[in-house]
């Protein structure tokens, strides 16, 4: 390892306090996600802190100012495609009406880097889904048809990525906007395997995956969740789309001080 | 290698990708002509089956054929390995150029260099053109994401994963992917030969 690499590490480890945003504690538990449960066994989720709001354009601007390799003009295509931060007029010109809207047209690599520079990480698919199955009153509202309908309505609404964060109601955990504005990147989005989705070279889907039968949908009625998993399965890590942003999480045992 | 010695490399990987502050000097010093789509932009370090620590970038200059496997795999992986051997044999009969074949473990916790070496021996893949690589959970995920390889751990020893063989040119740019098992290999073989010219 050379000195240059070490230098970069230390530059990132400098505290970036202004970027720290309010986090909410999500108490762990077990649940059955739509996809990814092996043989329909419950998935365990540990306690974690989650950003109470999605990362905004203003937050991300601060990040690229400190980490210029993530500027539009500097970023390598292998980490973010040509639509990266497409709403920005240049490397640092964010339209003022977007400051408090969720940052979008962001790649998985960029989202991951943002979280790491704050000592956080992207949520796993299971963590995200666990936090997002709560409505305002209960931890798991998935059986409530109104909860599902409400989410699907927002999927039908155009240009929700232009809305401001933190305007709606907090969910049970004190988290805003898990539904309604943008879909969000997850750390292990590439673990979502939906057979027959991808490049296939004309072969049947049998040969594509090892043990593919073991991981499947358990509740096709949950159409909103199905949409999210399908989006995850269809994206590559350098893809940037209008309807996808992100937020960060942190393990609950890492002594993170929740800001009131 | 002790944990204490590995830790700096792991930390380096964690923070390097996202947080490197580049000055004009350092970016000029870096590979200025490296294609934007090159995997060598991904800073990562791996242990080979001989226990040697290498950076991905050390492989620059040689065409690569890669596949992601894990040694405990009983179903698809033996067939993937057979495909790789078939491809290697066919390519060798048509070109003398140096080509590296990477077998990247998606199970870095269990697939230690020793296990990888044993796997290499069991499969008669001891020639130095075969590189078996152990990364970290994170470096493996990054690499898989560049290749759009999907995988999920479904038990302590089993993974569900896509069966994709990828071909990179000398600058680490992905040129071809073959998905699925036991299919016609002519196209990928011709691609490797044309890249290695």
Interface residues (C-beta under 8 A of the other chain):
Chain A: X1 X4 X5 X6 X7 X8 X9 X11 X12 X13 X36 X38 X66 X67 X68 X69 X70 X74 X76 X77 X78 X79 X108 X109 X112 X113 X114 X116 X117 X187 X188 X190 X191 X192 X193 X198 X199 X200 X201 X203 X207 X208 X209 X210 X211 X212 X214 X215 X233 X236 X237 X238
Chain B: X8 X9 X11 X12 X14 X15 X16 X17 X18 X19 X20 X21 X22 X26 X27 X29 X36 X37 X38 X39 X41 X42 X43 X45 X73 X75 X76 X77 X141 X142 X144 X145 X146 X148 X149 X150 X151 X152 X154 X155 X158 X159 X160 X161 X162 X163 X177 X178 X179 X180 X181 X182 X183
